[in-house]
């Protein structure tokens, strides 16, 4: 059985999220792009207009013998605020929504379970409901090359992430 898998996460602006994922041991490659909209091969300008309904996503390729999908989920929940609908910090629009696009039944189950666990923790802390959509991965479209590993090319660039500041109770995922 192959240990090489792909996951897709939308956490708002894709620049900071891509860096967080590429720095994780076991992640073999990252790309940024667009998913979940109604047009083929959209441009950044079209996505930013809000007319395509695409989200900015990070495509994460990983070796499951080194890192689990659950580990990626913990990072996903902690790297953004999943309770703000179509918004992360000052970035507002449907392209900045929170989403997990699963590629298998196992990913779907793990994503739903992790959402329930994190919602329980956030509710204890007085946060609103998680707005993250969890859906089957549709077609993925690569973003323009200048967006790929943007913060590697522009180390002082805009990281763009707001978080809840609430740690994911990762011990609950292992049970």
C-alpha angles and dihedrals in degrees: 000000000000119000092198113098140164129223131181124211133180115198103155119275107025098216099078094037092053091053092050091052098043089054092059118101110245095031104118100184142357132198130176124223148124133289142163100042136111103248133076122239096355124194124232089249091054092047092049090052089066092229096110099050089220120146124221105248142181116225106212120196112193143173107236091203086067105030132015129227086240090059089053089050092053089053090046094054093045098046097064144018106263092186097070112087114227091344143094113181108304093348108099129180142073090280088067096054123128115250145154114206106198125207100195142026088252091056091048093052093047092047094050092046092049091049091053092048093048092045089056091053094045092048090055088054094050099256125145125248121298111255096195114134117220111199143150111279110262124194114316121217122197115237119233115291094251089064094054110104087347095170091052089056092039107032093180093046127128110288091189103192130138117187137190089235087226116128118230109245091235095177088071092060092058093058 
